[in-house]
Amino acid sequence: MNTRMRRAAVAVAATTMAVSLAACGSAKESGDKTGSDSAKKGDDLKIGLLLPENATARYEKFDKPIIEKKVSELTGGKAEVVYSNARQDATLQAQQVDTMITNKVDALIVDAVDSKAIETSIKKAKDEGIPVVAFDRLAEGPIDAYTSFDNEEVGRVQGKALLEALDGKTKPTVVMMHGAITDPNAALFKKGAKSVLDGKVTYGKEYDTKEWKAENANANMEGAITALGKDKIDGVYAANDGLAGGSIQALKSAGISKLPPVTGQDAELAGVQHIVAGEQYMSVYKSYPQEGIIAAEMAVALAKGDALDDIATSKADNSSTKGVPTVLVPVVSLTKDNIKETIIKDGIWTIDEICTAKYKKACDAIDLKN
């Protein structure tokens, strides 16, 4: 676990966001032919960045520019970030890794669509002498470094918040809307949440939501309502804000006017607006700036052949690689009571972005004003 205090994490996030979002970077799509095949010298590096999808705002709004900015800072503007987004397609991501290898990148930062399917690609990179940083999700294969959030803690934070919202009800019935089974983080969120909820709630229905898609969560929740009855759902554990939104829509469509408490994660704009409106109880805010900075530091160090002793604070294991240098970033429970002190302060969203005409009255009710 990252030993930095939460306050320090938020301070890093605030400082970084101010500069990182001002710079769009100069990353090129990985299909472009850039540079020469000559050996690199000093800071003249190519860092490959592969992100899993673009439906979730964080990847292209936060992660991409933050990583580009930090790589540039670390190399005096000499490095190039070569970027590809897999659009939730594991086969496409494998092709993108092949292209990165052909383009002779010096290190890869990979957020895997499918943590197991990516193993062959990571082995290919390793065979070509390209170090790999597993970003946000612990990929399988011979990875060289890993940074993410404490994902079991994310689940624990969600579970504790849900129990708080259920306000002492005896064995309330909860629908569990987990993430995709292809994402190892989803299993960690589930483990953390259940470590808090086991024995205290009744699991009415549980779902592993294919591809983390909101429409799949919506369909799952419709099934839960049919099976359990619309008046028998006391709470909803939704692993992220997209699944929360799909679940909320199904509950509203079923005519449920007093919505049960619903958890979330990622502090997506729609999720924050649902919190403001009282439709979602909480989300989990994660410091994307800090995570992105660490990934960039790891990738540049590995590309130069440097050790990670001054960066990594712990170790992690996947099924094939033990003792991977790791940094885990702390998380914060986000409710309507701390929106200003967290996501507003850190520049994730502005009050104007949150408090559109549709949510103006709800914002006023919780004193969320400029």
N, C-alpha and C positions, 0 to 999 in steps of 0.2 A: 504493500500500500504506500502511496506517495506520502511522505512524512511532512510535506508542507502543510501549514495550517490553512483552513478554509478561507480565512480572511486574506491570506497571501494569494490564494488561488483567484479570488475575486479581484484583487488588486491587479494581478497579472492580466486577467481578462479585460479589465477596463482600459488599462494602458495599451494593450496590444490592439484591441478593437479600434481604438481611435486612429491608429496608424495603418492597420492592416486593411480596413475597408476603404481607405483613401487610395489604395493602390490596386489596380486591376491586374497587375503583373503582365507578363508577356508570354504565358504558356501557349504552346501550339498543340494542336491535335496530334496524336501520336502517329497518324498516317503521314504527316509531313516528313520529307527528307531534309534533315538539317545537319549542319556541321560536317566534319570530315571523319575518317576512320583513324586519324592519328591519335597517339597516346595523349591522355589529358595531363595537364601540368597545373599544379596549384589549385586555384579555385575555378578553373575552366571546366565545369562539370555539367553533365546532363542527369537530372533527377526525374525519373518516371513517376507519375502520380496516377493511380487508377482508383477511381471511386465507383461505388456500386450502382447508384441510381440517381435520378434527378427529380423524383416526385417529392422527396423530403427536402425541405428548403435548406437544411444545414449544409449539405454537401457543396453546392455551388455558391451559395450566399456567404458561407462562413469558411468552411474547411479549405476550399481551393484558394481563395485570395490570401488567407492567413498563411498557408504553407508557402505559396509563391513569395509573399513578402518576406518571410523569415529566411527562406533559402537565399534570396537576393541580399539580405542584410549580412548573412553569414559568409557570403562569398564576394562581397564588394560589388555586387551587380554582375558578376562574371558568369554565374551559373544559369542554366536554362531549365525550366520545369516543363516537361513534356506530358501533356494531360490527355486522359481518356476517361469517359464515363460509360459504364457497361449497360446502363438503362435496365437493370434488374435481369440481365441475360448472362448466365454463367458461361455459355459457349462463346459469346461475344467477348467477354472478359479474357478468356483464354487466348483468343485471337489477338487481343490488344497486348497481352504480355508478350506473345511471339513478335509482334511488331516492335515493342520496346527493346527486346533482345536484338533484333535485326538492326535497330537504330543505335545499338551500343550505348545504352544508358549506363551510368556509373553506379546507380542504386535505384531501387524501386520502393515506393510507398504504396502498399496494396490494402484496400478495404474490400475484402472478398464478398462477392455475391453469394457464393456457396463455399464455405470454409473447407469442405472436403474435396470438392471438385477442383479447387485451385491448386491442390498439392502437386499435380503433375507439372503445372506451369512454373511453380516455385522451384521445383527440382531442375527444370530446364534453365532457369535463371542462375541457379547455384552452379550448375555445370559450366556456365559461361563466365563464372567469377563475378556475378552481379549480386551484391547483398540485398536482402529484402527486409523491409520494416513492415510488420503486420500492424495496420492502423485500424483502431476501433474494434475490430473483430479478430480473434485469435485464429489465424489461418493454420491449416495443416501443412506439413512439409518442413524443410530445413530453413526456417526463418532465422534471421540474425538479431532481431529486436522486435519489441511489441509495446505499443502504448494504447491505452484505452481508459475507460472509467472503471471503478470498482463495481462490476455489473451485478454481483450478488447484493451489494449494498444498495444499488438502484432498486432491486426487488424488495429489499427490506424496508426502504423508505416508502415505497408504494404501499406495502402491506400495512405498515404502521399508520400511514395516513388514512387508509381505508377503515381500519379499526376505529380510529379516532372519529371518522365521519359517521360510523355506524352507532356510535354513542352508547356502547354498553349493551346492545341487543344480545340476547342469548341465542347462540348458534344461528345467526342470520344466514340466509341463502344467498350465495354469491356466484355469479357467472364469471368464469375465468377465461379471458380472451388473450391467450398467449401469442407470441410472435411466431415467425416461420421456423420450422424444424431445421432448415438449412443454415440458420444463423446460430452459432454457438452462444452468442450473447442471450438469445431468447431462453435457452436452457438455464443460464445463470440468473436471469431476471426471475424465472419461475421458481428456481431453487430458493432464492432470497425471499421472495414473497411468501412462499409456503412455509419457510422457517418461522415466519411471524404468524401466519393465518391458520396453520394446522391446529386442529383441536378447538379453535375459537369460532370457526365458521363452518357452514355446510356448503360443499361444492355442488351447486345445483347442476351446472353444465361446465365442461371444459373444452376449449378448442385450441389447436395449433393453427394459426391463421396463415394460409398459404400466401407466400410472397409479401407478407406484411401489408396486404392491400385492404384499404378501408371498405371496399365493396364486399370483400370476403367476410370481414368482420360484421358487416351489416346483415349478410345472409345468415351467418352463424347466430347472430342475436335474434333474428326472426325465428330461427329454429328453437332457440332457448325459450323465447316467449311462448311459442306454441306448446312446448313440452312442459314448461313449469307453470304457465299462467302469468298474465301480465301484472297481477297484484302480488306475485310471490317472489319477485326479485328484489332483494334488499340492497344489493351493491354489485358493482361491476369492477373487477380487476381487468383493466385494459393495459397492455404492456407498453403502448406508446400513444401519442396523440391522434395518429391516423386511425388506429383501432378504436380509440375512444370516440372519435367523430362518427365512424360507421355505426358503432353501438348506440350512440345517442340518437342518431337519425332513425334507427329501427325502433327504439323505445318511443320516440315521439310519434312515429308513423302508426304505432299500435294504439295510440290514444292515451299514453301514460303522461299525465300532466305534471305530476310530482315525481320528477326523475330521481332514481336512486343515485347515491354518490358513485362517481366514476373516476378512476385514476387515469394517468397518462404519463408521457415521457417525451422529452425533447424541447419543450417550450416552443412548439410550432405556433405561428401566429393564430391559426384557427383554434388551437388548443387554449391559448391564452384568452382569446375572445370567449370561448366556451366557459372558462373559469370566471371571467368578469361577469358573464350573463347568469352564472349560477347553475349551468348545465353540466359542468365538469368540476369535480372537487379539487383536483390537484394535477400537477405535472411534475416531472423531474427536470430541473435545470442543470445542464452540464456545461462546463466551461470549454466550449469549442476552441477559443483562442489558446488556452493552455495546452490542450491536447495537440492542436496543429503545430504549435511552436516546438513541442517535444519531438513530434514526428520529423519535422524539418531538421532539427538538431541531430537526431539519430542518423538520418539519411546522409547528411553532409559529412558527418564524422566517419561513417562506414565507407562512403565513396572515397574519402581521403586515406582510408586505411587506419583510422584512429580508433582507439579503444573507447568504450562507452562508460567507463568507470565514473566519470564526472556527471553523467546524465542519468543513467539507470539507477533506481533505488531498490529494486527487488528483482525476483526471478519468476518466470512462468514456464509451464511445460505444455506442449501439445503431445499428440500420440507418438510422434517420432523424434522430437527434439526436446531435450531437458535443459533447464537452467537458462532459458532465453532472457537476456537483459530486458527489464520491464519497468515502465512507469505507469502507475494507475492514478488517475486524477479524481479528487473528491467531487461529490454531487450535492445538490441542495433541493429540498422539497419546496416546490413553488405553489403557493396558494394566492388567493386574492389579497391576502394581508401583506405579502412581501414582494409584490410586482415591482414597485418603485426601487426597492433596495437591491434588486437582482438584475432582471433583464433590462429595465430602463436604465439603471446606473451603468451597466456594462455595454450599453449601446446595441443590444441584440434587436430590440424593437423600440420604436418611439411611441409616445402616447398618441400621436396623431395616427400612426399605423394601426394601433389597437382600437382606439376610440373613434371608429367611423360612425356615420350617422346611425347605423343600425344598433351600435353599442353605446351611443353617447349617454343615454339615460342610465344604463347600468354602470358606466364609468363614473358618472356624477355621484351615484349612490355609494360608491366606495372611495370617493374623493380622489379619483385618478384623473388629474387635470394638469395642464402645463403651468 
